[in-house]
Amino acid sequence: MKLRDYINHLDSDALTAYAMRCRIAVSYLRLHIKYASKDPSVSLIKSLTRESEGCVSLAEVLEHFGIIETISTSKAA
């Protein structure tokens, strides 16, 4: 699941809990993380992945922030 989709899927309580587990403010999650407007630290990247409890992979977090290219779901022939 893409990180933005995961964030959008969370209700208010779940969003607050996710932000707390990642040790960031909910406002920072809603603005800077959701829209990838700031470069995250390595520890925050790891937290965003780990604290999604398997819903968002490390590759998807890295893709969200433009650190790696878009993940292809099919192999080139």
MMTF fields as JSON, N, C-alpha, C and O atoms, coordinates in Angstrom:
{
  "mmtfVersion": "1.0.0",
  "mmtfProducer": "UNKNOWN",
  "numBonds": 307,
  "numAtoms": 308,
  "numGroups": 77,
  "numChains": 1,
  "numModels": 1,
  "chainsPerModel": [1],
  "groupsPerChain": [77],
  "chainIdList": ["A"],
  "bondAtomList": [4, 2, 8, 6, 12, 10, 16, 14, 20, 18, 24, 22, 28, 26, 32, 30, 36, 34, 40, 38, 44, 42, 48, 46, 52, 50, 56, 54, 60, 58, 64, 62, 68, 66, 72, 70, 76, 74, 80, 78, 84, 82, 88, 86, 92, 90, 96, 94, 100, 98, 104, 102, 108, 106, 112, 110, 116, 114, 120, 118, 124, 122, 128, 126, 132, 130, 136, 134, 140, 138, 144, 142, 148, 146, 152, 150, 156, 154, 160, 158, 164, 162, 168, 166, 172, 170, 176, 174, 180, 178, 184, 182, 188, 186, 192, 190, 196, 194, 200, 198, 204, 202, 208, 206, 212, 210, 216, 214, 220, 218, 224, 222, 228, 226, 232, 230, 236, 234, 240, 238, 244, 242, 248, 246, 252, 250, 256, 254, 260, 258, 264, 262, 268, 266, 272, 270, 276, 274, 280, 278, 284, 282, 288, 286, 292, 290, 296, 294, 300, 298, 304, 302],
  "bondOrderList": [1, 1, 1, 1, 1, 1, 1, 1, 1, 1, 1, 1, 1, 1, 1, 1, 1, 1, 1, 1, 1, 1, 1, 1, 1, 1, 1, 1, 1, 1, 1, 1, 1, 1, 1, 1, 1, 1, 1, 1, 1, 1, 1, 1, 1, 1, 1, 1, 1, 1, 1, 1, 1, 1, 1, 1, 1, 1, 1, 1, 1, 1, 1, 1, 1, 1, 1, 1, 1, 1, 1, 1, 1, 1, 1, 1],
  "groupList": [{"groupName": "MET", "atomNameList": ["N", "CA", "C", "O"], "elementList": ["N", "C", "C", "O"], "formalChargeList": [0, 0, 0, 0], "bondAtomList": [1, 0, 2, 1, 3, 2], "bondOrderList": [1, 1, 2], "singleLetterCode": "M", "chemCompType": "L-PEPTIDE LINKING"}, {"groupName": "LYS", "atomNameList": ["N", "CA", "C", "O"], "elementList": ["N", "C", "C", "O"], "formalChargeList": [0, 0, 0, 0], "bondAtomList": [1, 0, 2, 1, 3, 2], "bondOrderList": [1, 1, 2], "singleLetterCode": "K", "chemCompType": "L-PEPTIDE LINKING"}, {"groupName": "LEU", "atomNameList": ["N", "CA", "C", "O"], "elementList": ["N", "C", "C", "O"], "formalChargeList": [0, 0, 0, 0], "bondAtomList": [1, 0, 2, 1, 3, 2], "bondOrderList": [1, 1, 2], "singleLetterCode": "L", "chemCompType": "L-PEPTIDE LINKING"}, {"groupName": "ARG", "atomNameList": ["N", "CA", "C", "O"], "elementList": ["N", "C", "C", "O"], "formalChargeList": [0, 0, 0, 0], "bondAtomList": [1, 0, 2, 1, 3, 2], "bondOrderList": [1, 1, 2], "singleLetterCode": "R", "chemCompType": "L-PEPTIDE LINKING"}, {"groupName": "ASP", "atomNameList": ["N", "CA", "C", "O"], "elementList": ["N", "C", "C", "O"], "formalChargeList": [0, 0, 0, 0], "bondAtomList": [1, 0, 2, 1, 3, 2], "bondOrderList": [1, 1, 2], "singleLetterCode": "D", "chemCompType": "L-PEPTIDE LINKING"}, {"groupName": "TYR", "atomNameList": ["N", "CA", "C", "O"], "elementList": ["N", "C", "C", "O"], "formalChargeList": [0, 0, 0, 0], "bondAtomList": [1, 0, 2, 1, 3, 2], "bondOrderList": [1, 1, 2], "singleLetterCode": "Y", "chemCompType": "L-PEPTIDE LINKING"}, {"groupName": "ILE", "atomNameList": ["N", "CA", "C", "O"], "elementList": ["N", "C", "C", "O"], "formalChargeList": [0, 0, 0, 0], "bondAtomList": [1, 0, 2, 1, 3, 2], "bondOrderList": [1, 1, 2], "singleLetterCode": "I", "chemCompType": "L-PEPTIDE LINKING"}, {"groupName": "ASN", "atomNameList": ["N", "CA", "C", "O"], "elementList": ["N", "C", "C", "O"], "formalChargeList": [0, 0, 0, 0], "bondAtomList": [1, 0, 2, 1, 3, 2], "bondOrderList": [1, 1, 2], "singleLetterCode": "N", "chemCompType": "L-PEPTIDE LINKING"}, {"groupName": "HIS", "atomNameList": ["N", "CA", "C", "O"], "elementList": ["N", "C", "C", "O"], "formalChargeList": [0, 0, 0, 0], "bondAtomList": [1, 0, 2, 1, 3, 2], "bondOrderList": [1, 1, 2], "singleLetterCode": "H", "chemCompType": "L-PEPTIDE LINKING"}, {"groupName": "SER", "atomNameList": ["N", "CA", "C", "O"], "elementList": ["N", "C", "C", "O"], "formalChargeList": [0, 0, 0, 0], "bondAtomList": [1, 0, 2, 1, 3, 2], "bondOrderList": [1, 1, 2], "singleLetterCode": "S", "chemCompType": "L-PEPTIDE LINKING"}, {"groupName": "ALA", "atomNameList": ["N", "CA", "C", "O"], "elementList": ["N", "C", "C", "O"], "formalChargeList": [0, 0, 0, 0], "bondAtomList": [1, 0, 2, 1, 3, 2], "bondOrderList": [1, 1, 2], "singleLetterCode": "A", "chemCompType": "L-PEPTIDE LINKING"}, {"groupName": "THR", "atomNameList": ["N", "CA", "C", "O"], "elementList": ["N", "C", "C", "O"], "formalChargeList": [0, 0, 0, 0], "bondAtomList": [1, 0, 2, 1, 3, 2], "bondOrderList": [1, 1, 2], "singleLetterCode": "T", "chemCompType": "L-PEPTIDE LINKING"}, {"groupName": "CYS", "atomNameList": ["N", "CA", "C", "O"], "elementList": ["N", "C", "C", "O"], "formalChargeList": [0, 0, 0, 0], "bondAtomList": [1, 0, 2, 1, 3, 2], "bondOrderList": [1, 1, 2], "singleLetterCode": "C", "chemCompType": "L-PEPTIDE LINKING"}, {"groupName": "VAL", "atomNameList": ["N", "CA", "C", "O"], "elementList": ["N", "C", "C", "O"], "formalChargeList": [0, 0, 0, 0], "bondAtomList": [1, 0, 2, 1, 3, 2], "bondOrderList": [1, 1, 2], "singleLetterCode": "V", "chemCompType": "L-PEPTIDE LINKING"}, {"groupName": "PRO", "atomNameList": ["N", "CA", "C", "O"], "elementList": ["N", "C", "C", "O"], "formalChargeList": [0, 0, 0, 0], "bondAtomList": [1, 0, 2, 1, 3, 2], "bondOrderList": [1, 1, 2], "singleLetterCode": "P", "chemCompType": "L-PEPTIDE LINKING"}, {"groupName": "GLU", "atomNameList": ["N", "CA", "C", "O"], "elementList": ["N", "C", "C", "O"], "formalChargeList": [0, 0, 0, 0], "bondAtomList": [1, 0, 2, 1, 3, 2], "bondOrderList": [1, 1, 2], "singleLetterCode": "E", "chemCompType": "L-PEPTIDE LINKING"}, {"groupName": "GLY", "atomNameList": ["N", "CA", "C", "O"], "elementList": ["N", "C", "C", "O"], "formalChargeList": [0, 0, 0, 0], "bondAtomList": [1, 0, 2, 1, 3, 2], "bondOrderList": [1, 1, 2], "singleLetterCode": "G", "chemCompType": "PEPTIDE LINKING"}, {"groupName": "PHE", "atomNameList": ["N", "CA", "C", "O"], "elementList": ["N", "C", "C", "O"], "formalChargeList": [0, 0, 0, 0], "bondAtomList": [1, 0, 2, 1, 3, 2], "bondOrderList": [1, 1, 2], "singleLetterCode": "F", "chemCompType": "L-PEPTIDE LINKING"}],
  "groupTypeList": [0, 1, 2, 3, 4, 5, 6, 7, 8, 2, 4, 9, 4, 10, 2, 11, 10, 5, 10, 0, 3, 12, 3, 6, 10, 13, 9, 5, 2, 3, 2, 8, 6, 1, 5, 10, 9, 1, 4, 14, 9, 13, 9, 2, 6, 1, 9, 2, 11, 3, 15, 9, 15, 16, 12, 13, 9, 2, 10, 15, 13, 2, 15, 8, 17, 16, 6, 6, 15, 11, 6, 9, 11, 9, 1, 10, 10],
  "groupIdList": [1, 2, 3, 4, 5, 6, 7, 8, 9, 10, 11, 12, 13, 14, 15, 16, 17, 18, 19, 20, 21, 22, 23, 24, 25, 26, 27, 28, 29, 30, 31, 32, 33, 34, 35, 36, 37, 38, 39, 40, 41, 42, 43, 44, 45, 46, 47, 48, 49, 50, 51, 52, 53, 54, 55, 56, 57, 58, 59, 60, 61, 62, 63, 64, 65, 66, 67, 68, 69, 70, 71, 72, 73, 74, 75, 76, 77],
  "secStructList": [7, 7, 2, 2, 2, 2, 2, 2, 2, 1, 7, 2, 2, 2, 2, 2, 2, 2, 2, 2, 2, 2, 6, 1, 7, 2, 2, 2, 0, 0, 0, 0, 0, 6, 6, 6, 7, 1, 7, 7, 7, 2, 2, 2, 2, 2, 2, 2, 2, 2, 6, 6, 6, 6, 1, 1, 7, 2, 2, 2, 2, 2, 2, 2, 6, 6, 1, 1, 7, 7, 7, 7, 1, 1, 7, 7, 7],
  "xCoordList": [0.85, 0.0, 0.895, 1.899, 0.532, 1.289, 1.112, 0.057, 2.161, 2.134, 0.995, 0.302, 0.785, -0.302, -1.66, -2.528, -1.853, -3.105, -3.298, -4.406, -2.206, -2.279, -2.704, -3.588, -2.082, -2.418, -3.873, -4.593, -4.308, -5.696, -6.697, -7.816, -6.29, -7.169, -7.403, -8.403, -6.514, -6.605, -7.655, -7.752, -8.441, -9.348, -8.531, -7.331, -9.157, -8.459, -7.67, -6.519, -8.283, -7.605, -6.424, -5.357, -6.615, -5.54, -4.398, -3.23, -4.728, -3.712, -2.877, -1.652, -3.552, -2.852, -1.947, -0.811, -2.435, -1.645, -0.425, 0.667, -0.604, 0.509, 1.564, 2.758, 1.142, 2.078, 2.839, 4.049, 2.142, 2.796, 3.813, 4.907, 3.462, 4.4, 5.634, 6.732, 5.444, 6.568, 7.317, 8.35, 6.775, 7.36, 7.409, 8.404, 6.285, 6.116, 4.733, 3.859, 4.545, 3.248, 2.283, 2.695, 1.011, -0.013, 0.025, -0.118, 0.215, 0.265, 1.443, 1.32, 2.568, 3.735, 3.422, 3.799, 2.74, 2.346, 1.396, 1.567, 0.396, -0.613, -0.032, -0.454, 0.919, 1.441, 2.727, 2.773, 3.757, 5.076, 5.291, 5.976, 4.719, 4.881, 3.923, 4.344, 2.657, 1.648, 1.993, 1.808, 2.487, 2.792, 4.277, 4.694, 5.077, 6.515, 7.174, 7.977, 6.816, 7.331, 8.673, 9.305, 9.107, 10.414, 11.11, 10.464, 12.428, 13.197, 13.244, 13.649, 12.838, 12.815, 14.189, 15.025, 14.407, 15.627, 15.516, 14.43, 16.642, 16.641, 15.799, 15.048, 15.919, 15.144, 13.646, 12.859, 13.235, 11.815, 11.33, 10.221, 12.122, 11.761, 11.518, 10.535, 12.421, 12.275, 11.012, 10.281, 10.753, 9.569, 8.281, 7.345, 8.232, 7.036, 6.724, 5.562, 7.768, 7.598, 7.172, 6.146, 7.961, 7.726, 6.37, 5.641, 6.039, 4.825, 3.548, 2.448, 3.686, 2.494, 2.03, 1.001, 2.806, 2.484, 2.254, 1.3, 3.164, 3.13, 2.297, 2.251, 1.637, 0.787, 1.585, 1.179, 2.712, 3.539, 4.961, 5.545, 5.511, 6.858, 7.904, 7.593, 9.133, 10.238, 10.375, 10.586, 10.257, 10.358, 9.273, 9.524, 8.08, 6.981, 7.218, 6.873, 7.802, 8.144, 9.236, 9.154, 10.249, 11.33, 10.809, 11.242, 9.898, 9.277, 8.473, 8.52, 7.745, 6.909, 7.743, 7.305, 8.937, 9.805, 10.734, 11.585, 10.575, 11.371, 12.81, 13.677, 13.074, 14.434, 14.781, 15.935, 13.782, 13.962, 12.905, 11.911, 13.133, 12.193, 10.888, 10.824, 9.861, 8.556, 8.692, 9.386, 8.019, 8.053, 7.194, 6.023, 7.78, 7.046, 6.416, 7.06, 5.147, 4.466, 4.599, 4.222, 5.126, 5.323, 6.743, 7.329, 7.281, 8.628, 8.618, 7.672, 9.701, 9.833, 10.143, 10.844, 9.629, 9.836, 11.18, 11.524],
  "yCoordList": [-1.179, 0.0, 1.242, 1.293, 2.215, 3.459, 4.199, 4.118, 4.921, 5.616, 6.621, 6.692, 7.399, 8.388, 7.704, 8.198, 6.58, 5.835, 5.315, 5.338, 4.846, 4.356, 5.482, 5.292, 6.645, 7.791, 8.198, 8.462, 8.25, 8.623, 7.624, 7.99, 6.375, 5.297, 5.362, 4.831, 5.993, 6.017, 7.013, 8.127, 6.605, 7.562, 8.43, 8.21, 9.39, 10.361, 9.704, 10.065, 8.747, 8.068, 7.241, 7.257, 6.521, 5.69, 6.561, 6.193, 7.707, 8.634, 9.17, 9.255, 9.529, 10.011, 8.924, 9.202, 7.709, 6.589, 6.327, 6.085, 6.374, 6.162, 7.251, 6.954, 8.48, 9.589, 9.408, 9.627, 9.013, 8.811, 7.684, 7.798, 6.587, 5.471, 5.877, 5.376, 6.802, 7.295, 8.44, 8.903, 8.886, 9.977, 11.296, 12.02, 11.584, 12.857, 13.406, 12.672, 14.694, 15.32, 14.94, 14.721, 14.865, 14.564, 15.607, 15.264, 16.862, 17.924, 17.712, 17.972, 17.25, 16.966, 15.796, 15.817, 14.789, 13.638, 14.053, 13.647, 14.862, 15.287, 16.188, 16.117, 17.022, 17.996, 17.535, 17.399, 17.298, 17.038, 15.593, 15.34, 14.659, 13.258, 12.907, 12.362, 13.21, 12.856, 13.429, 12.756, 14.652, 15.306, 15.31, 15.951, 14.599, 14.466, 15.822, 15.99, 16.783, 18.14, 18.387, 19.42, 17.452, 17.554, 16.211, 15.164, 16.247, 15.008, 14.386, 15.048, 13.136, 12.488, 11.944, 11.676, 11.786, 11.14, 9.638, 9.113, 8.968, 7.512, 6.869, 5.931, 7.366, 6.773, 6.98, 6.101, 8.11, 8.337, 7.423, 6.894, 7.233, 6.304, 4.91, 4.251, 4.474, 3.157, 3.106, 2.116, 4.165, 4.212, 4.176, 3.456, 4.953, 4.98, 3.585, 3.188, 2.859, 1.493, 0.555, -0.118, 0.517, -0.407, -0.173, -1.125, 1.076, 1.386, 1.289, 1.402, 1.079, 0.82, -0.62, -1.026, -1.386, -2.768, -3.644, -4.42, -3.491, -4.335, -3.808, -4.427, -2.675, -2.138, -1.399, -1.364, -0.813, -0.042, -0.596, -0.677, -0.974, -1.531, -0.414, 0.745, -0.785, 0.169, 0.745, 1.947, -0.095, 0.373, 1.406, 2.378, 1.197, 2.14, 3.477, 4.529, 3.443, 4.695, 5.427, 6.641, 4.701, 5.309, 5.893, 6.968, 5.204, 5.702, 6.972, 7.92, 6.987, 8.141, 9.416, 10.481, 9.3, 10.463, 10.685, 11.573, 9.885, 10.061, 9.616, 10.056, 8.746, 8.267, 7.162, 7.029, 6.369, 5.351, 5.555, 6.251, 4.941, 5.036, 4.338, 3.562, 4.614, 3.982, 2.467, 1.922, 1.809, 0.353, -0.204, 0.15, -1.071, -1.693, -2.981, -3.777, -3.184, -4.415, -5.531, -6.669, -5.227, -6.276, -6.177, -5.095, -7.317, -7.359, -6.993, -7.28, -6.353, -6.008, -7.283, -8.165, -7.375, -8.574, -8.557, -9.492],
  "zCoordList": [0.0, 0.0, 0.0, 0.712, -0.783, -0.819, 0.511, 1.14, 0.929, 2.209, 2.276, 3.291, 1.223, 1.232, 1.369, 2.088, 0.689, 0.807, 2.225, 2.762, 2.826, 4.204, 5.147, 5.983, 5.016, 5.862, 5.647, 6.61, 4.392, 4.087, 4.658, 5.016, 4.739, 5.213, 6.719, 7.202, 7.465, 8.92, 9.407, 8.891, 10.404, 11.035, 12.001, 12.161, 12.628, 13.469, 14.601, 14.851, 15.278, 16.382, 15.902, 16.515, 14.81, 14.259, 13.734, 13.859, 13.153, 12.662, 13.823, 13.733, 14.906, 16.1, 16.67, 17.056, 16.725, 17.245, 16.365, 16.879, 15.045, 14.106, 14.287, 14.34, 14.379, 14.588, 15.898, 15.947, 16.951, 18.25, 18.173, 18.725, 17.488, 17.352, 16.56, 16.802, 15.6, 14.784, 15.472, 14.989, 16.606, 17.396, 16.642, 16.667, 15.962, 15.278, 15.611, 16.072, 15.378, 15.604, 14.481, 13.342, 14.814, 13.817, 12.7, 11.527, 13.053, 12.033, 11.079, 9.882, 11.59, 10.743, 9.807, 8.635, 10.32, 9.51, 8.398, 7.249, 8.736, 7.759, 6.673, 5.518, 7.03, 6.073, 5.394, 4.171, 6.179, 5.602, 5.163, 4.172, 5.886, 5.496, 4.364, 3.343, 4.534, 3.523, 2.153, 1.138, 2.113, 0.834, 0.498, -0.467, 1.288, 1.054, 0.82, -0.097, 1.67, 1.481, 2.175, 1.952, 3.008, 3.661, 3.557, 3.541, 3.486, 3.436, 4.829, 5.784, 4.956, 6.265, 6.649, 5.786, 7.933, 8.412, 8.175, 7.93, 8.251, 8.095, 9.187, 8.921, 10.41, 11.505, 11.303, 11.655, 10.748, 10.479, 9.358, 9.436, 8.341, 7.257, 7.83, 7.492, 8.699, 9.321, 10.179, 10.148, 10.94, 11.802, 10.989, 11.335, 9.91, 9.074, 8.534, 8.439, 8.185, 7.682, 8.803, 8.706, 9.855, 10.967, 11.637, 11.918, 11.889, 12.647, 11.814, 12.354, 10.505, 9.686, 9.867, 9.329, 10.634, 10.974, 9.743, 9.671, 8.779, 7.587, 6.437, 5.374, 6.629, 5.56, 4.483, 3.322, 4.866, 3.933, 4.005, 5.086, 2.862, 2.827, 2.813, 2.54, 3.11, 3.063, 1.656, 1.5, 0.641, -0.745, -1.054, -1.766, -0.525, -0.768, -0.07, -0.61, 1.12, 1.812, 1.035, 0.845, 0.589, -0.182, -1.492, -1.906, -2.137, -3.369, -3.097, -3.88, -1.998, -1.634, -1.56, -1.996, -1.01, -0.855, -2.049, -2.014, -3.1, -4.305, -4.16, -4.915, -3.197, -2.962, -3.951, -4.359, -4.335, -5.362, -6.434, -6.224, -7.582, -8.689, -8.344, -7.391, -9.114, -8.941, -9.004, -9.862, -8.084, -8.036, -9.157, -9.292, -9.952, -11.054, -10.559, -9.876, -10.909, -10.479, -11.497, -11.217, -12.672, -13.669, -14.216, -14.271, -14.618, -15.156, -16.638, -17.371, -17.043, -18.474, -19.256, -18.76, -20.458, -21.268, -21.93, -22.653]
}
